[in-house]
Amino acid sequence: MHGDAKVSIQRLIEFLAPKTVDTHWTARVNELVAQWRKELKPLFDSDASPIRPERLCKELSDFLPVLF
């Protein structure tokens, strides 16, 4: 990074400032994700052999920590 420290920090603060959230869009995305999970639940819980990719992804997601 190259520039005046004060100006650069002010610009970074402005850039990183919280933005307004479109709650309608967020609600719609949450609705679609819930629908997707409901439709794929049988595959997430499948005991088929060989293991289904959906089950593998679910198991990994359950095991790994959430990073965000």
C-alpha positions, 0 to 999 in steps of 0.5 A: 500500500502506498499513500498518505497514512491518514488519507489511506486509513480514512478511505479504508474506514469508508470502504469497510463501513457497514452497508445497508442490507436489503432485507427483502433480498436476504429474506428471499435468499433464506427462503430459497436456501430453506427450500433447497435444504428441504428438497435435498434432505433425503440425500443429506441423510442417505445411508447409500453405499457408496456414500452420496456426495450430498451426505459427504458434504453434510458430514464435512459441514457438520464437522468443520467450524464455521469461519464466518 
